[in-house]
Amino acid sequence: MAHAKEKFHPHTPDGRYFVVDGRLWRLSNPELSEGERQRLVSDLMKARRAVRDAGEDADAKVDARKRVNAAKVALGERGPVWWNDGSPDYNRKLVLDTPYCQWFEALA
């Protein structure tokens, strides 16, 4: 049984996105090795903590945010898409404004 605070974030049938509050978010590249994925997730978490810990230090915050973005790009969650079939990227788009609309509505 799932913890009461856990939310269900469905993944699209093609495994490219998960949905949070009606918005698509790109999943990590499934072709990454488990070791590489874990290293990049660790880098991402360290960078997110650095953003939090930067406080009012604008330069530190900018640097930390650049590190967050670099980790997300390396994971395949931002930047060039990791699939090669020519399908467009719907990252951060409302699911109802994409071809995933029918699939998402059928989940309800």
C-alpha positions as CSV (number, residue, x, y, z in Angstrom):
1,M,0.0,0.0,0.0
2,A,1.3,3.5,-0.9
3,H,2.1,6.0,1.8
4,A,-0.8,8.5,2.2
5,K,1.4,11.4,1.1
6,E,2.6,9.7,-2.1
7,K,1.0,10.8,-5.3
8,F,0.4,8.8,-8.4
9,H,2.3,10.3,-11.4
10,P,1.4,8.3,-14.4
11,H,3.9,7.6,-17.1
12,T,2.9,8.0,-20.7
13,P,2.7,4.7,-22.6
14,D,5.9,5.5,-24.6
15,G,7.8,6.0,-21.4
16,R,8.9,9.5,-22.3
17,Y,7.0,11.6,-19.7
18,F,5.3,11.5,-16.3
19,V,2.3,13.7,-15.5
20,V,2.1,16.1,-12.4
21,D,-0.9,18.4,-12.0
22,G,-1.8,17.9,-15.7
23,R,1.6,18.8,-17.0
24,L,4.1,16.5,-18.8
25,W,7.6,16.2,-17.4
26,R,10.3,14.4,-19.4
27,L,11.7,11.2,-17.8
28,S,15.4,10.4,-17.7
29,N,17.0,8.6,-20.6
30,P,16.3,4.9,-20.1
31,E,19.5,4.1,-22.0
32,L,21.7,5.4,-19.2
33,S,23.5,2.7,-17.2
34,E,22.2,2.4,-13.6
35,G,25.6,3.6,-12.3
36,E,25.6,6.7,-14.6
37,R,22.0,7.5,-13.7
38,Q,22.7,7.2,-10.0
39,R,25.8,9.5,-10.3
40,L,23.8,12.1,-12.2
41,V,20.9,12.0,-9.7
42,S,23.4,12.4,-6.9
43,D,24.9,15.5,-8.8
44,L,21.4,16.8,-9.2
45,M,20.5,16.5,-5.5
46,K,23.8,18.1,-4.5
47,A,23.1,21.0,-6.9
48,R,19.5,21.4,-5.6
49,R,20.8,21.5,-2.0
50,A,23.3,24.2,-3.2
51,V,20.5,26.3,-4.6
52,R,18.7,26.0,-1.2
53,D,21.8,26.7,0.8
54,A,22.9,29.7,-1.4
55,G,20.5,31.9,0.5
56,E,20.9,35.5,-0.6
57,D,24.2,34.9,-2.4
58,A,23.1,35.6,-5.9
59,D,26.3,34.3,-7.6
60,A,26.2,31.0,-5.6
61,K,22.6,30.6,-6.5
62,V,23.2,31.2,-10.3
63,D,26.1,28.7,-10.2
64,A,24.0,26.1,-8.4
65,R,21.1,26.5,-10.8
66,K,23.5,26.0,-13.7
67,R,24.6,22.7,-12.0
68,V,21.0,21.7,-11.7
69,N,20.4,22.3,-15.4
70,A,23.6,20.5,-16.4
71,A,22.5,17.4,-14.4
72,K,19.0,17.5,-15.9
73,V,20.4,17.8,-19.4
74,A,22.8,14.9,-18.8
75,L,19.9,12.8,-17.5
76,G,17.9,13.6,-20.6
77,E,15.2,15.5,-18.7
78,R,16.0,18.8,-20.5
79,G,17.9,19.7,-23.6
80,P,17.9,17.5,-26.7
81,V,15.4,14.6,-26.6
82,W,16.8,11.1,-26.0
83,W,14.6,9.4,-28.5
84,N,15.4,9.3,-32.2
85,D,12.1,8.8,-34.0
86,G,11.6,12.5,-34.8
87,S,8.7,12.9,-32.3
88,P,8.4,16.4,-30.9
89,D,9.2,17.3,-27.3
90,Y,6.2,18.1,-25.0
91,N,8.2,18.6,-21.9
92,R,6.4,21.0,-19.5
93,K,3.3,21.2,-21.7
94,L,-0.2,20.7,-20.5
95,V,-1.1,17.1,-21.3
96,L,-4.5,18.1,-22.6
97,D,-2.8,20.2,-25.3
98,T,-0.8,17.3,-26.6
99,P,-1.4,14.0,-28.4
100,Y,-1.4,12.3,-25.0
101,C,-4.8,13.9,-24.2
102,Q,-7.0,10.9,-24.9
103,W,-4.7,8.6,-23.0
104,F,-4.7,10.9,-20.0
105,E,-8.5,11.4,-20.0
106,A,-8.9,7.6,-20.1
107,L,-7.0,7.3,-16.8
108,A,-9.8,9.2,-15.0
